[in-house]
Amino acid sequence: MNRRECVVMQKIIVCLLAVCTFSIARAGDVDAGTASTAANKAVAFLSSQQGDAGFFGNKKPSALPGIVGLVVKAIASSPDKPREANNPVLAKAAKYLVGKQADNGAIAIAGFGNENYNTSLSVIGIAALENPAYKDVLDKAQKFILTCQKGEDAGLDKEGGFAYGGESNKPDNSNTGFSLEALKAAGVKEDSPVWKNAVKFLKRSQDNAETNDLPGIMKDGDNTGGFIYAPAVADDFGSVKSKRTGKDVPKPYGNMTYQCVKSLLYCKVDKNDPSMQAAYKWIKSNYSVVENPGGKGTMGYYYYVRAFTKAFTAMGDKELELADGKKVNWAKDMAAQLLTLQKPDGSFVNADPEWMEGDPVLATAYALDALNDCIAAMK
C-alpha cells in the first residue's frame, strides 16, 4: 500500500469511527420526549393518508382491514392516546372496520382470502380504542379467530397453530402470533385451552431439541433456540446446513423468533421454561436493531421492528445482557434507529418492497407501534 492509499484508508477509518460515535451518542440521547415527537409526526403522516372511505393510502392493498387495523392500533397507542371522541380519523377507520364484519365474525374483504390475518389485526386495532360499544363486534371476531386454530387431528406439525382462515390448512407463526395477540386484546380467559394448544405449535417451531418433540428438528437442528415460520417449514429465508448434523434445516430468524417469544409469554409460559431460556440465548447472540437477524438484509424489517418491541415489552426487561457481556437498553436502541429512518414527512418505508413494506402506510404503522412501545419502556 503506497503513501496515498494509506492516507485514504486513514480517512475512511476516521469517517467510520465518526459514524459509530454518532450512532452511540444518538442512542444515548434519545428519551421518551424525542421519541414522542417522532411518533406524533408519524401519526400526522398516517392521518393525512386517510380517504373518504376510512382506509389509508391508495395502493391496491390499502383497503385491507388488516392494514387499517394496524394503523388504528398505532395511532390509538401513540403518546396522546387519541380516541374516536376527539379524533375523526379513528372514528372513520373504526366505522370502516366494523362495516367489513361478515356474519361469521370475520373482518375481511369477501373473496380476497386471508380472513384470519385481517380479522386478527382488525381486532387488535378495535380493541385499542377501548370502546365498550364494540363488545359484540369483538366477541364475534373472537369466535371466528378460534375456528382458525388447528386441532390434534391436523397432525403434529399443525396442531395448535392458526391458519389464514377459510379453506387454509397451513398454520404458521405469523398468523398464530397475530391471532394470539388479538385474542389477548379481546380478553380471552387465561384458562382457555387455546393458549395451551398454541404452545404445542410454537415449541415445535423452535430449534431446540430439549423442548421440541417434532422428530425432524430434534434430530437435525443446531439447538440455537431460534424460531422458524412453521414446524419444519423453510419460507422466504430458506434453509441452512446444520453444523451438528450436516443436514439442511429451516433457518431461524428474527421476525419469527420475536413473534414466537411474544406468543409464548402471552400463553403464560414461564421465562424460566427451557424453551424460553433457549430463545433468550438466541436473542442475546443475535440482537440487532438495524436488520432482521437471520434474514436477508432489510427484508421484512418493519415487521421485525414491531415483533421485537412487542416481545421485549412482554418480557418486561428494560435491559438485556448480550452474549458478549454488553448490556443494552432495547427501547433506546430501537427508538434511536427508527429516528434515523424516519422521512421528513413523518413516514417510514422499506427500500426492500417484499411483504408490502414498500408501502409507507404499512411500514409507518409498524414503526409507529414499535415507537409507542419504546416510549412506554423509557418512561
N, C-alpha and C positions, 0 to 999 in steps of 0.2 A: 504494500500500500504506500503510494507516494505522499509527499507532504500535503498536497492539495486535497487528496482523498481523506487524509487524517483530519484535516480542518473541517471538511464537510461532515464526516462522521461525528466529530465532536459537537457540531451544531445540531445534528439530528438528535444526539443523546440529550443535549440540553433542552431541546424542544419537548422530547418525550418526558423528561423529568418535570418540566413545567406543566405539561398536561396532567400527569399523575398528581402533582401537588395541588393543582386546581381542583381536580376531582375530589381529593380527600378533603380540602378546605370546604368545598361546596357541600359535601355530605355533613361536615361538622357544623356548617352554618344553618342548615335547614332546620326549621322548627315548625310547630303547628300553624303559626301565623303565615309564614311564607308558603307553606303547602296549601293553606286555605285560600290564599289569593289565587294560586294556580287552579284550585278546584272551582272557584267561582267563575274563573274565565272559561273553564270547560263547560260549566252549567250554561253560561251565556251562549256559547257556541251551539250546544245541543238545542237550546231553546229556539235559536234562530233558524234551525233546520226543520222545524215542525210545519207541516202543511195543514190545510183546512180539514183534512180527514182525521188528523190526530197522530199519524205516524211521522217519522223523521227521515228527511232526505228524499231523494228522487231516483235512487238506483233501484233495480229490479227487486232485490230482497227487502227493500226498506219497509214494506208493508207487513212483513212477517211479525206476528205478535211477539215472538221471542226477542227480536231486536228491540221492539217497543218496550217490552218488559225490562230488559237490561237498562235502557235509558231511564225509565221511570225509577228503577231501584237506585241508580247512580245519582239522579237529581234529588230524590227524596232523602238520600243518606248524606248529601252534601252539607257543608258547615252550617248553613242557615236552617237546615231541616224543613224545607218548604212542604206545604200540604195543599190539597186541592182548594181549600177555602181561600188561600192567599196566592195561589199560583195557577192561572188559567191553562198553562202548558200541561201541568199534571192532570188537571181536570179533563182536558180534551183527550189526552192519551189514555186515561183510565176509561173514559167512555168508549174509546175505540176498542180497547181490550175486552171489556165486558160485552160489547156488541159482537165479538167474534166467538163467543162461547156457544158450542153446539149442545144439543140435547143430552149427549153422553158425558158432558162436562169438559170435553177438550176445548182449549182455546187455540184455535188454529184456522188456517185458510183451507176451506174444503177442497179436496183434490190435490193439495200440494204435498201432503205427507209430513213426516217429522212431527206428528201430533204431540208426542210426549215432550220433545225438546221445546217446542213452542209453548206448550201448556205449563211446563215447569218454570220456564223463565218468566212467563206472564204472572204466575203465582208469586214468584219472588218479588216482582215489581209491585203487584197489587197489595201484597201483604205489607210492604214497606210503607204504604200510605196510612196504615193504622186506622182505617175507616171501617167501623162495625157494619156499615151498610153493605159491605161486600162479603159478609159471612156466608151467605148462600152460594155466591159465586165461587168462593174458595173451597167450600165443602164439596161442591160438585166437581171441581177441578181435582181436588184431592182424591176423590173416589176414582176418577179416570186414571190418574197417575199410578195408583195402586194396581190397576189392571195391567199395567205395563211391566210389572215385576215378574220375572220368570220363576216357576216353581221347581220342585225336585224332579218332576218328570221331564224337564228340559235337558237334563244331563249335568254332570259335574262342572263343565266349563261354562254353563249359562245360569245355573241355579242362583237366585238372589239378585241377579243383575236386572237393570232396566233397559228396555229396547226403545226404539224410536216411536213405537205405537203402531196401530193398525195391524197389518199382517207381518210386521217385522218380528223375526225370531232371533235377532242377533244383538244381545245386550252388550253394552260397552261402558267404560268408566266415565266417559263424558256425560252420557245420558244418566247414568247412575248417580254421578256427583251432583248434577243439577236437580235430579228428582229428589234426592235426599235433602238437599238444601231447601227445595220448595216445600217438602213435607214438614221439615223442621219449622220453616217460616209459617206454615199453615196450622201449626200446633198439634201435630200428630203425637199421641201419647208415647212416653218413653218405653212403656211396656208392650207396645205394639210389636207383633212378630216381624214387621217389615224391616226393623233395624237389625235384628239377629240374622235374618235371612240374607240381608245385604252384605253383612260381614263375610259370609262364605265366599261371595263373588269377589269382594275386594281382596281378601287374603290369597285367593287363587290367582290373582293378577300380580302378585309380588314375587320378585326374585329372591326368595328366602325359603330354603328347604325346611327350616325348623317349623314353620307355620303353614306352609303351602302343601296341601295334600293332593294336588294335581300331579300325577306321575311325571309328565314331561319336564316341568320346571324343576321339580325336586331332583331329578336325575341329571339334568343338563346345564342348569344355570350356574352363575358365579357367586350367588348369595350376596349380591350388592345391597339388597334392601330396597331398590328402586321398583317402581311400578310400570306396567305396560297398559296398552289400550283395553285389552280384554284377555282373559286367560288363554295363553298360548297363541295369541294373535299378534303378528307384526304388522303395524299400519304404515303410515307415511314415512316413518323413520327407519323402517326395515329391521333387519336382524344384525346381530353381532356374533362373532365367534367366541364361544366360551373359552376362557383361559384354563378353566378347570377340566373341561371335557373335550374341547376342540370342536364341539358341535355348534351349529347355528341356532341361536335362540333369539326371541324378540328382544329388542333393545329398550331398556328402561329409560325414561326421560322425564324432564321437569314437569311439564303440563300434567301428566297423569300421576306422577308421584305426589305432587301437592294436592291435586284433586282428590286422590285416594286417602291421603293423610287427613285432610279436612273431613272426608266422609266417615272414616273410622272414628274420629273424635265425635262426630255427630251421633254415631251409633253407640257412643259411650264405651268404646274400647279404651282401657286404661293406658296411660302413657308409658307404664312400665311393662306392658304386654310385649312379648318378644317381637311381634310384627311391628309395633311402634318403635321399639328400640332399633330394629334393623332399618326402618325408614329414617329415623334420626341420623343413623350412621351415613346413609346415602346423602341426606341433605347437608350434613356437615362436610362431606367430601366434595359436594357439587354445588355449593352455594354460589349463586350469581344473580345480579340484578340487571345485567346487560344483555343476556341471551337466555334462551331456553336450553338448559344443560342437557346434553344427550341428544339434542335435536339437530337442526340444520340452520345454524346462524340465528336470524331473527324470525324464522318461520313460526307462526303461532305465538309470537312474543307477547302480544297484549292479552291473549287468553291466559298465558303463563303468568303474567303480572297479577291478574285477578286471582288466580288459583293460589299463587304464592302468598298474597296478603290474607286471603281467607283462611289458609292453613295456619299461618303464624298467629292470626287472631284467635283461632280455635285452640291452638297450643297454649296461649296465654303467656308466652315467654317474650319479653321485650328485647332480651339479648340472647345471642347464641354463640357458644364457643365452637369454632370450627375445628376440623381435623388437625390443623397445624397449631392449635392453641390460641389463635387470634380470636378476640371477642368482637362481635359485630352487632350493631343496632339495625335490625332489618328494616324498620319503618323509616329511619333517616336515610339509610342507603337507597331504598326503593324510591322514596319521595325525591331525593336528590337526582336520581337517574331520570325519573319522569319529568322533572323540571327542565332538564337539558333537551328533552324530546318534544316538548310542547311547542306548537306553532304560535306565531303572534296572534292569530285569531282565537286561540284557546283550544284548538283541536289537536288530535294526535292521529297519525296514520302510519301504517307499516309499509316500508318500501317493498316488502315481500307480500304480494296480494293474496297468498294462499289463505284459505279459511275465511275469506271475505274481509281480511284485515286491511285491504287497500281502501275500504270504505271508512272515511273519517268518522262517521256516526258510530259504527260498531267499535272501532278502535278507541274512540274517545269515551264511550260508555264503559268499556273495560277499564281504561286508565283512570277515569274519574272514580269509579267504585273502589279501585285499588288505593287511590289517593285518600279517599274517605277513611279507609282502614288505617292508613299510615297516620293520618291526623289524629284519629282516636287513640292510637297507640302512643303518640308523642305527648298527649295531654297528661 
